[in-house]
Amino acid sequence: MKIDTHLHTTCSDGRNTVAELFQTASRIRIELMSVTDHDTLAAYPEAFDEAGRYKIALVPGMELSTRDEGRNKDVHVVGLKVDTDYAPLRHELKKLADARLEARKKLLDRVNAYLAEKHEDWQPLRFEDVRRRVSGNIVGKPHIAAAIIENAARAGLPVDEQELYRLFRQPGIESKKAYELTMEECIGLIDRAGGVAVLAHPCEYADPAEAMERFVRLGGRATELCKYRYKMKIPSISALEPVYRPAVEHCMNEHIMTLARRHGLKLTASSDYHGKAGEPGMETGEYGIDVSWLLD
């Protein structure tokens, strides 16, 4: 069974609209999926309509980022099977989205200042120009990067995407959100919304075992196997030729399965697809996992 319970759209930092994402899912025969945009449920109810059109089982969800705690930075928690009409959840997501928006404004201001100092022909980019690229209420770094690259191209200036992302993380340029949730708060919010908290892409963290142990101790109930082959932020993936990445991905997921069994966690499979590289979807048969809990 091909599934994917971690997918992004233009409602946050994905490159595909909700309709385009479902077209892709249908074309490659995904049978069950979840749209899990960052800090927003803006893809719903359109996602329900598209799922009905293509006869794909849809699990409602979203993705939350946690405040840095310990050695694992920016741990992400996906909420699956949440009640998309639960008012306290929507209220909290609005606060998170507003904080993200303010942080992105500051980031753009700092990048504008940096580029103006580096390139005398740089014309500062307005935040309103970035907002026009977004269909929802979440402005992500990919939106800012795309707008900067387009603005630079008009001026004939060389600005590289990977260089930009490195710049976004530099001290003095990076802009932190003023309001964030702890891992415990994320899990509690998802539980109250009737959902299941899922530790997202655990092999991205410095210490997956420690991250999972903490997640379980705080009440998390599931984790995901992931299509790591496209995650260039993981050094053990990006250092390899593409032909070798699926084998390393398989080893990573086998390790996560071992940890999940140790802690009694449910499993799902995902790609964290943003429309930038590769295709979404994973075959549950490759790992022999039981995902019936997603449909209970």
One Martini backbone bead per residue (centre of mass of N, CA, C, O) as a GRO file, in nm:
protein
  296
    1MET     BB    1   0.094   0.037   0.025
    2LYS     BB    2   0.054   0.371  -0.065
    3ILE     BB    3   0.190   0.636   0.134
    4ASP     BB    4   0.140   0.984   0.293
    5THR     BB    5   0.180   1.171   0.616
    6HIS     BB    6   0.385   1.412   0.476
    7LEU     BB    7   0.259   1.713   0.342
    8HIS     BB    8   0.301   1.999   0.121
    9THR     BB    9   0.193   2.332   0.056
   10THR     BB   10   0.117   2.666  -0.022
   11CYS     BB   11   0.011   2.707   0.276
   12SER     BB   12   0.317   2.700   0.308
   13ASP     BB   13   0.631   2.549   0.183
   14GLY     BB   14   0.515   2.456  -0.073
   15ARG     BB   15   0.477   2.415  -0.444
   16ASN     BB   16   0.191   2.296  -0.415
   17THR     BB   17  -0.112   2.275  -0.448
   18VAL     BB   18  -0.366   2.096  -0.347
   19ALA     BB   19  -0.450   1.998  -0.628
   20GLU     BB   20  -0.166   1.913  -0.726
   21LEU     BB   21  -0.108   1.704  -0.506
   22PHE     BB   22  -0.347   1.512  -0.583
   23GLN     BB   23  -0.260   1.459  -0.868
   24THR     BB   24   0.004   1.322  -0.795
   25ALA     BB   25  -0.110   1.103  -0.608
   26SER     BB   26  -0.285   0.970  -0.826
   27ARG     BB   27  -0.066   0.907  -1.040
   28ILE     BB   28   0.106   0.725  -0.808
   29ARG     BB   29  -0.100   0.571  -0.618
   30ILE     BB   30  -0.209   0.694  -0.366
   31GLU     BB   31  -0.422   0.587  -0.085
   32LEU     BB   32  -0.279   0.752   0.157
   33MET     BB   33  -0.310   1.079   0.328
   34SER     BB   34  -0.139   1.393   0.441
   35VAL     BB   35  -0.185   1.729   0.517
   36THR     BB   36   0.115   1.906   0.675
   37ASP     BB   37   0.123   2.198   0.752
   38HIS     BB   38   0.262   2.472   0.889
   39ASP     BB   39   0.066   2.605   1.133
   40THR     BB   40  -0.182   2.475   0.949
   41LEU     BB   41  -0.537   2.430   0.801
   42ALA     BB   42  -0.577   2.563   0.505
   43ALA     BB   43  -0.623   2.293   0.326
   44TYR     BB   44  -0.884   2.306   0.481
   45PRO     BB   45  -1.140   2.151   0.292
   46GLU     BB   46  -1.014   2.094   0.011
   47ALA     BB   47  -0.884   1.817   0.070
   48PHE     BB   48  -1.150   1.663   0.097
   49ASP     BB   49  -1.246   1.710  -0.192
   50GLU     BB   50  -0.999   1.581  -0.338
   51ALA     BB   51  -1.019   1.304  -0.209
   52GLY     BB   52  -1.297   1.240  -0.329
   53ARG     BB   53  -1.223   1.269  -0.630
   54TYR     BB   54  -0.968   1.041  -0.599
   55LYS     BB   55  -1.005   0.825  -0.379
   56ILE     BB   56  -0.854   0.924  -0.107
   57ALA     BB   57  -0.730   0.872   0.189
   58LEU     BB   58  -0.782   1.107   0.464
   59VAL     BB   59  -0.561   1.260   0.702
   60PRO     BB   60  -0.574   1.490   0.923
   61GLY     BB   61  -0.322   1.767   0.939
   62MET     BB   62  -0.009   1.882   1.099
   63GLU     BB   63   0.281   2.098   1.171
   64LEU     BB   64   0.518   2.121   1.439
   65SER     BB   65   0.733   2.329   1.618
   66THR     BB   66   0.997   2.327   1.845
   67ARG     BB   67   1.159   2.417   2.097
   68ASP     BB   68   1.464   2.428   2.200
   69GLU     BB   69   1.588   2.108   2.340
   70GLY     BB   70   1.875   2.048   2.391
   71ARG     BB   71   2.042   1.879   2.123
   72ASN     BB   72   1.763   1.893   1.980
   73LYS     BB   73   1.673   2.077   1.706
   74ASP     BB   74   1.381   2.146   1.581
   75VAL     BB   75   1.146   1.965   1.652
   76HIS     BB   76   0.901   1.766   1.491
   77VAL     BB   77   0.531   1.761   1.498
   78VAL     BB   78   0.280   1.551   1.402
   79GLY     BB   79  -0.073   1.582   1.340
   80LEU     BB   80  -0.302   1.321   1.350
   81LYS     BB   81  -0.647   1.311   1.347
   82VAL     BB   82  -0.755   1.586   1.359
   83ASP     BB   83  -0.967   1.846   1.449
   84THR     BB   84  -1.025   2.107   1.227
   85ASP     BB   85  -1.261   2.250   1.430
   86TYR     BB   86  -1.082   2.305   1.670
   87ALA     BB   87  -1.055   2.601   1.821
   88PRO     BB   88  -0.791   2.588   1.998
   89LEU     BB   89  -0.612   2.506   1.760
   90ARG     BB   90  -0.662   2.751   1.575
   91HIS     BB   91  -0.563   2.960   1.778
   92GLU     BB   92  -0.271   2.853   1.806
   93LEU     BB   93  -0.196   2.867   1.504
   94LYS     BB   94  -0.225   3.174   1.484
   95LYS     BB   95   0.006   3.244   1.678
   96LEU     BB   96   0.228   3.094   1.521
   97ALA     BB   97   0.191   3.241   1.248
   98ASP     BB   98   0.250   3.527   1.352
   99ALA     BB   99   0.539   3.467   1.451
  100ARG     BB  100   0.647   3.375   1.178
  101LEU     BB  101   0.594   3.638   1.025
  102GLU     BB  102   0.779   3.824   1.193
  103ALA     BB  103   1.040   3.662   1.142
  104ARG     BB  104   1.037   3.696   0.828
  105LYS     BB  105   1.059   4.000   0.820
  106LYS     BB  106   1.334   4.017   0.962
  107LEU     BB  107   1.487   3.843   0.764
  108LEU     BB  108   1.447   4.020   0.514
  109ASP     BB  109   1.581   4.274   0.625
  110ARG     BB  110   1.864   4.142   0.668
  111VAL     BB  111   1.909   4.047   0.376
  112ASN     BB  112   1.884   4.317   0.240
  113ALA     BB  113   2.127   4.446   0.388
  114TYR     BB  114   2.339   4.243   0.293
  115LEU     BB  115   2.296   4.277  -0.020
  116ALA     BB  116   2.346   4.585  -0.030
  117GLU     BB  117   2.645   4.559   0.065
  118LYS     BB  118   2.735   4.353  -0.167
  119HIS     BB  119   2.518   4.500  -0.374
  120GLU     BB  120   2.464   4.803  -0.524
  121ASP     BB  121   2.206   4.689  -0.712
  122TRP     BB  122   2.024   4.634  -0.482
  123GLN     BB  123   1.672   4.581  -0.447
  124PRO     BB  124   1.460   4.591  -0.220
  125LEU     BB  125   1.244   4.367  -0.073
  126ARG     BB  126   0.917   4.320  -0.027
  127PHE     BB  127   0.695   4.153   0.168
  128GLU     BB  128   0.451   4.171  -0.026
  129ASP     BB  129   0.594   4.008  -0.256
  130VAL     BB  130   0.592   3.744  -0.093
  131ARG     BB  131   0.288   3.711  -0.017
  132ARG     BB  132   0.191   3.659  -0.318
  133ARG     BB  133   0.300   3.345  -0.306
  134VAL     BB  134   0.070   3.296  -0.092
  135SER     BB  135  -0.228   3.112  -0.002
  136GLY     BB  136  -0.181   3.147   0.288
  137ASN     BB  137  -0.046   3.228   0.633
  138ILE     BB  138   0.244   3.112   0.534
  139VAL     BB  139   0.582   3.214   0.558
  140GLY     BB  140   0.856   3.089   0.401
  141LYS     BB  141   1.176   3.048   0.306
  142PRO     BB  142   1.111   2.966   0.009
  143HIS     BB  143   0.966   3.231  -0.058
  144ILE     BB  144   1.203   3.419  -0.007
  145ALA     BB  145   1.409   3.289  -0.194
  146ALA     BB  146   1.249   3.314  -0.459
  147ALA     BB  147   1.221   3.625  -0.453
  148ILE     BB  148   1.522   3.692  -0.447
  149ILE     BB  149   1.609   3.548  -0.706
  150GLU     BB  150   1.422   3.709  -0.891
  151ASN     BB  151   1.531   3.991  -0.818
  152ALA     BB  152   1.825   3.931  -0.900
  153ALA     BB  153   1.775   3.859  -1.198
  154ARG     BB  154   1.673   4.143  -1.283
  155ALA     BB  155   1.972   4.264  -1.191
  156GLY     BB  156   2.206   4.052  -1.255
  157LEU     BB  157   2.243   3.873  -0.991
  158PRO     BB  158   2.431   3.644  -0.798
  159VAL     BB  159   2.203   3.401  -0.654
  160ASP     BB  160   2.212   3.132  -0.439
  161GLU     BB  161   2.019   2.907  -0.279
  162GLN     BB  162   2.223   2.773  -0.082
  163GLU     BB  163   2.344   3.040   0.014
  164LEU     BB  164   2.087   3.149   0.139
  165TYR     BB  165   2.041   2.927   0.356
  166ARG     BB  166   2.303   2.992   0.501
  167LEU     BB  167   2.232   3.284   0.564
  168PHE     BB  168   1.972   3.231   0.738
  169ARG     BB  169   2.177   3.089   0.974
  170GLN     BB  170   2.319   3.336   1.048
  171PRO     BB  171   2.446   3.536   1.258
  172GLY     BB  172   2.232   3.827   1.236
  173ILE     BB  173   2.006   3.689   1.041
  174GLU     BB  174   1.866   3.517   1.205
  175SER     BB  175   1.510   3.446   1.294
  176LYS     BB  176   1.328   3.415   1.570
  177LYS     BB  177   1.064   3.309   1.730
  178ALA     BB  178   0.863   3.449   1.988
  179TYR     BB  179   0.665   3.191   1.944
  180GLU     BB  180   0.668   2.874   2.114
  181LEU     BB  181   0.666   2.528   2.151
  182THR     BB  182   0.681   2.267   2.322
  183MET     BB  183   0.668   1.938   2.307
  184GLU     BB  184   0.450   1.906   2.523
  185GLU     BB  185   0.251   2.112   2.396
  186CYS     BB  186   0.212   1.973   2.126
  187ILE     BB  187   0.100   1.705   2.229
  188GLY     BB  188  -0.138   1.822   2.391
  189LEU     BB  189  -0.282   1.963   2.156
  190ILE     BB  190  -0.330   1.711   1.984
  191ASP     BB  191  -0.489   1.551   2.190
  192ARG     BB  192  -0.725   1.762   2.227
  193ALA     BB  193  -0.782   1.728   1.900
  194GLY     BB  194  -0.786   1.398   1.863
  195GLY     BB  195  -0.492   1.314   1.814
  196VAL     BB  196  -0.166   1.212   1.681
  197ALA     BB  197   0.155   1.207   1.781
  198VAL     BB  198   0.438   1.265   1.554
  199LEU     BB  199   0.756   1.188   1.492
  200ALA     BB  200   0.952   1.357   1.282
  201HIS     BB  201   1.215   1.277   1.107
  202PRO     BB  202   1.439   1.150   1.325
  203CYS     BB  203   1.719   1.150   1.145
  204GLU     BB  204   1.764   1.473   1.166
  205TYR     BB  205   1.876   1.437   1.441
  206ALA     BB  206   2.137   1.419   1.650
  207ASP     BB  207   1.941   1.227   1.857
  208PRO     BB  208   1.703   1.005   1.801
  209ALA     BB  209   1.681   0.848   2.069
  210GLU     BB  210   1.641   1.096   2.255
  211ALA     BB  211   1.397   1.218   2.111
  212MET     BB  212   1.213   0.968   2.149
  213GLU     BB  213   1.223   0.941   2.455
  214ARG     BB  214   1.100   1.218   2.512
  215PHE     BB  215   0.841   1.188   2.349
  216VAL     BB  216   0.729   0.949   2.512
  217ARG     BB  217   0.738   1.078   2.797
  218LEU     BB  218   0.523   1.313   2.683
  219GLY     BB  219   0.303   1.122   2.491
  220GLY     BB  220   0.391   1.002   2.243
  221ARG     BB  221   0.262   0.758   1.969
  222ALA     BB  222   0.449   0.825   1.707
  223THR     BB  223   0.620   0.745   1.394
  224GLU     BB  224   0.839   0.792   1.104
  225LEU     BB  225   0.898   0.696   0.806
  226CYS     BB  226   1.144   0.799   0.553
  227LYS     BB  227   1.244   0.993   0.260
  228TYR     BB  228   1.576   1.064   0.286
  229ARG     BB  229   1.704   1.090  -0.007
  230TYR     BB  230   1.607   1.420  -0.017
  231LYS     BB  231   1.787   1.503   0.246
  232MET     BB  232   2.043   1.738   0.234
  233LYS     BB  233   2.079   1.804   0.553
  234ILE     BB  234   2.199   1.518   0.555
  235PRO     BB  235   2.519   1.420   0.538
  236SER     BB  236   2.479   1.102   0.476
  237ILE     BB  237   2.331   1.189   0.205
  238SER     BB  238   2.477   1.429   0.051
  239ALA     BB  239   2.759   1.261   0.020
  240LEU     BB  240   2.604   1.096  -0.184
  241GLU     BB  241   2.518   0.922  -0.432
  242PRO     BB  242   2.202   0.868  -0.541
  243VAL     BB  243   2.225   0.548  -0.569
  244TYR     BB  244   2.286   0.515  -0.237
  245ARG     BB  245   2.048   0.640  -0.068
  246PRO     BB  246   1.828   0.416  -0.030
  247ALA     BB  247   2.003   0.230   0.152
  248VAL     BB  248   2.038   0.432   0.383
  249GLU     BB  249   1.745   0.480   0.434
  250HIS     BB  250   1.681   0.192   0.520
  251CYS     BB  251   1.863   0.191   0.770
  252MET     BB  252   1.727   0.419   0.917
  253ASN     BB  253   1.442   0.286   0.933
  254GLU     BB  254   1.528   0.037   1.089
  255HIS     BB  255   1.618   0.190   1.338
  256ILE     BB  256   1.341   0.319   1.399
  257MET     BB  257   1.188   0.055   1.436
  258THR     BB  258   1.345  -0.038   1.683
  259LEU     BB  259   1.273   0.204   1.863
  260ALA     BB  260   0.964   0.183   1.840
  261ARG     BB  261   0.937  -0.097   1.967
  262ARG     BB  262   1.063  -0.026   2.241
  263HIS     BB  263   0.819   0.211   2.282
  264GLY     BB  264   0.538   0.146   2.136
  265LEU     BB  265   0.513   0.265   1.849
  266LYS     BB  266   0.370   0.387   1.597
  267LEU     BB  267   0.347   0.364   1.230
  268THR     BB  268   0.463   0.548   0.949
  269ALA     BB  269   0.469   0.704   0.612
  270SER     BB  270   0.703   0.936   0.447
  271SER     BB  271   0.847   1.252   0.282
  272ASP     BB  272   0.826   1.561   0.316
  273TYR     BB  273   0.682   1.700   0.082
  274HIS     BB  274   0.748   2.014  -0.136
  275GLY     BB  275   0.810   1.991  -0.461
  276LYS     BB  276   1.138   1.978  -0.518
  277ALA     BB  277   1.191   1.655  -0.472
  278GLY     BB  278   1.078   1.412  -0.618
  279GLU     BB  279   0.854   1.178  -0.467
  280PRO     BB  280   0.599   1.070  -0.318
  281GLY     BB  281   0.581   0.803  -0.125
  282MET     BB  282   0.525   0.479   0.041
  283GLU     BB  283   0.582   0.141   0.098
  284THR     BB  284   0.473  -0.063   0.347
  285GLY     BB  285   0.597  -0.339   0.244
  286GLU     BB  286   0.902  -0.278   0.279
  287TYR     BB  287   0.847  -0.293   0.621
  288GLY     BB  288   0.581  -0.422   0.739
  289ILE     BB  289   0.361  -0.214   0.822
  290ASP     BB  290   0.102  -0.098   1.041
  291VAL     BB  291  -0.174   0.141   0.931
  292SER     BB  292  -0.469   0.100   1.052
  293TRP     BB  293  -0.479   0.336   1.267
  294LEU     BB  294  -0.547   0.564   1.051
  295LEU     BB  295  -0.861   0.429   1.010
  296ASP     BB  296  -1.007   0.410   1.301
   0.00000   0.00000   0.00000
